[in-house]
Amino acid sequence: MNQKSPQIEKLDEIVQLSILYDFYGELLNEHKKQVFEDYVLNDLSLSEIAQEQGISRQGIYDIVKRCSQELKGYEDRLSLVRKFQNIKEALGKMKEIVAATAQSGHLERISEIETLADDILKEL
């Protein structure tokens, strides 16, 4: 079995949280946004943020944890990231089919493009 190291798991979590923040960050209040940005996006330590904000390290940890849960909850309910990734994948397939069709001149693959376009429209 291919197990990830703790550092890789931490990086994966940071990337996932960054993506969720891109989609749902504006739904957080300004204070939470600032703390979350400092920790996840600016890579400041809990202690650095606590000193800057004038609250305890534990308080900062709690805010980051709550923000992470909120962002994941928004994705669970709205699925915007999943839809975006599905659309991006479908568009990539469409580009491949168009390029192959243009090269080969076999226009029968146009129906595949139509199907993918319909799938994209359903996602929206």
C-alpha positions in Angstrom: 0.0 0.0 0.0 1.2 3.5 -0.9 1.2 5.5 2.4 1.8 9.2 2.3 4.3 10.8 4.7 2.8 13.2 7.3 4.4 16.1 5.5 2.8 15.2 2.2 -0.6 14.7 4.0 -0.2 18.2 5.6 0.6 19.7 2.1 -2.4 17.9 0.6 -4.6 19.3 3.3 -3.2 22.9 2.8 -3.8 22.6 -0.9 -7.4 21.4 -0.4 -8.1 24.1 2.2 -6.7 26.7 -0.2 -9.0 25.5 -3.0 -12.0 25.6 -0.7 -11.0 29.1 0.5 -10.8 30.2 -3.2 -14.4 29.1 -3.6 -16.0 29.9 -0.2 -13.6 32.2 1.6 -15.9 35.2 1.1 -18.5 33.5 3.3 -16.3 33.8 6.3 -16.3 36.9 8.4 -13.4 39.3 8.1 -11.6 38.2 11.3 -11.8 34.5 10.4 -10.7 35.3 6.9 -7.6 37.2 8.1 -6.6 34.4 10.6 -7.2 31.6 8.0 -5.3 33.5 5.3 -2.3 34.1 7.6 -2.2 30.4 8.6 -3.0 28.6 5.4 -2.0 31.0 2.6 0.8 33.1 4.3 2.2 30.1 6.2 2.5 31.9 9.5 2.6 29.9 12.7 -0.2 29.8 15.2 2.1 31.6 17.6 2.9 34.4 15.1 -0.8 34.9 14.3 -1.7 34.8 18.0 0.9 37.5 18.8 -0.3 39.6 15.9 -4.0 39.3 16.8 -3.5 39.6 20.5 -5.2 36.3 21.4 -4.0 32.9 22.5 -2.4 30.3 20.3 -5.3 28.0 21.2 -7.7 30.6 20.1 -6.1 30.9 16.8 -6.0 27.1 16.4 -9.8 27.0 17.2 -10.5 29.6 14.6 -8.5 27.8 11.9 -10.2 24.5 12.8 -13.7 26.1 12.7 -12.9 27.8 9.4 -11.7 24.5 7.9 -14.9 22.8 9.0 -17.1 25.6 7.7 -15.3 25.5 4.3 -15.7 21.7 4.1 -19.3 22.1 5.1 -20.0 24.5 2.3 -18.4 22.1 -0.2 -20.5 19.2 1.2 -23.7 21.3 0.6 -22.8 23.2 -2.6 -20.3 21.0 -4.4 -18.8 23.9 -6.3 -15.3 22.6 -6.3 -16.4 19.1 -7.4 -18.5 20.7 -10.2 -15.6 22.9 -11.2 -13.2 19.9 -11.4 -15.7 17.9 -13.4 -16.2 20.7 -15.9 -12.4 21.3 -16.2 -11.9 17.6 -16.9 -14.7 17.5 -19.5 -13.3 20.6 -21.3 -9.9 18.9 -21.4 -11.5 15.9 -23.1 -13.3 18.1 -25.5 -10.0 19.8 -26.5 -8.4 16.5 -27.1 -11.3 15.3 -29.2 -11.3 18.5 -31.2 -7.5 18.3 -31.8 -7.7 14.7 -32.9 -10.7 15.3 -35.1 -9.0 18.3 -36.8 -6.0 16.2 -37.5 -7.8 13.1 -38.7 -10.8 14.7 -40.4 -13.1 12.0 -38.8 -16.1 14.1 -38.0 -18.0 11.2 -36.3 -16.4 12.2 -33.0 -18.4 15.4 -33.0 -21.2 13.5 -31.2 -18.7 12.9 -28.3 -18.1 16.6 -28.1 -21.9 17.2 -28.0 -22.3 14.7 -25.2 -19.5 16.3 -23.1 -21.0 19.7 -23.7 -24.4 18.4 -22.5 -22.7 17.0 -19.4 -21.1 20.4 -18.7 -24.4 22.2 -19.1 -26.0 19.8 -16.6 -23.3 20.6 -14.1 -24.1 24.3 -14.4 
